[in-house]
Amino acid sequence: MNSKKSYLAIFGIILAVGLMASAFILGSQFKNLRQTGSISVKGLSESHYTSTQGTWVIRVTGWGATYNDAMAANQKNLNEAVRFLKAQGFTDENRKSPN
């Protein structure tokens, strides 16, 4: 009977340590969710900087029965994406093609 109680005690300790570790990990992850996309730089003094520039990688694809159909669908999708970005205030100067 004593060996059964010692197994239960060990199981309880392992369970308690696991619960504490998972609470710590989840707590630190929830803290990271509130970041606003700004960078804090620390040195002799502390300053807060907000980013004014970023990079987005957008991939446009098109499907078709033939190569020409696929290229036409791809061009149509690209034109729609560019039209959407221009409606959001982006200009041709902001856009770079990988080619």
C-alpha positions as CSV (number, residue, x, y, z in Angstrom):
1,M,0.0,0.0,0.0
2,N,2.9,2.4,0.7
3,S,4.4,1.9,-2.7
4,K,1.0,2.9,-4.3
5,K,1.0,6.1,-2.2
6,S,4.6,6.9,-3.2
7,Y,3.6,6.5,-6.9
8,L,0.7,8.8,-6.4
9,A,2.9,11.4,-4.7
10,I,5.5,11.3,-7.5
11,F,2.7,11.6,-10.1
12,G,1.2,14.5,-8.2
13,I,4.6,16.3,-8.1
14,I,5.2,15.7,-11.8
15,L,1.7,17.0,-12.6
16,A,2.2,20.1,-10.4
17,V,5.5,20.9,-12.1
18,G,4.0,20.4,-15.5
19,L,1.1,22.7,-14.7
20,M,3.4,25.4,-13.4
21,A,5.6,25.2,-16.5
22,S,2.6,25.4,-18.8
23,A,1.2,28.4,-16.9
24,F,4.6,30.2,-17.3
25,I,4.8,29.4,-21.0
26,L,1.3,30.5,-21.7
27,G,1.7,33.7,-19.6
28,S,4.8,34.7,-21.5
29,Q,3.1,34.1,-24.9
30,F,0.0,36.1,-23.9
31,K,2.4,39.0,-23.0
32,N,3.9,38.8,-26.5
33,L,0.5,39.1,-28.2
34,R,0.1,42.7,-27.1
35,Q,3.1,44.0,-29.1
36,T,2.2,46.8,-31.4
37,G,4.7,46.4,-34.1
38,S,7.1,49.0,-32.7
39,I,10.7,48.5,-31.6
40,S,12.2,49.5,-28.3
41,V,15.9,50.3,-28.4
42,K,17.7,50.3,-25.0
43,G,21.1,51.7,-24.2
44,L,22.4,54.4,-21.9
45,S,19.0,56.0,-22.4
46,E,15.7,54.5,-23.5
47,S,13.7,55.7,-26.6
48,H,10.6,54.4,-28.3
49,Y,10.6,54.3,-32.1
50,T,7.6,53.5,-34.4
51,S,8.4,51.9,-37.7
52,T,7.4,53.9,-40.8
53,Q,8.4,51.4,-43.5
54,G,7.8,47.7,-44.0
55,T,8.0,45.0,-46.6
56,W,5.2,42.8,-47.8
57,V,5.7,39.8,-50.0
58,I,2.6,39.1,-52.1
59,R,2.4,36.0,-54.3
60,V,-0.2,36.0,-57.1
61,T,-1.0,32.8,-59.0
62,G,-3.3,31.8,-61.8
63,W,-4.6,28.4,-63.1
64,G,-5.7,27.4,-66.5
65,A,-6.1,24.4,-68.8
66,T,-3.3,25.6,-71.0
67,Y,-0.2,27.7,-70.5
68,N,-1.7,30.7,-72.1
69,D,-4.9,30.4,-70.0
70,A,-2.8,30.2,-66.8
71,M,-0.7,33.2,-67.8
72,A,-3.9,35.2,-68.6
73,A,-5.4,34.2,-65.2
74,N,-2.2,35.2,-63.5
75,Q,-2.1,38.6,-65.2
76,K,-5.7,39.2,-64.3
77,N,-5.1,38.3,-60.6
78,L,-2.0,40.5,-60.6
79,N,-3.9,43.5,-62.0
80,E,-6.6,43.0,-59.3
81,A,-4.0,42.9,-56.6
82,V,-2.3,46.1,-57.9
83,R,-5.7,47.8,-58.2
84,F,-6.5,46.9,-54.6
85,L,-3.2,48.2,-53.3
86,K,-3.6,51.4,-55.2
87,A,-7.1,51.9,-53.7
88,Q,-5.4,51.5,-50.3
89,G,-3.0,54.4,-51.0
90,F,0.1,52.5,-52.4
91,T,1.8,54.0,-55.5
92,D,3.8,52.4,-58.3
93,E,6.9,53.8,-56.5
94,N,6.1,51.6,-53.5
95,R,5.9,48.4,-55.6
96,K,8.9,46.4,-56.6
97,S,8.7,43.3,-58.9
98,P,11.1,40.5,-58.2
99,N,12.1,40.4,-61.9
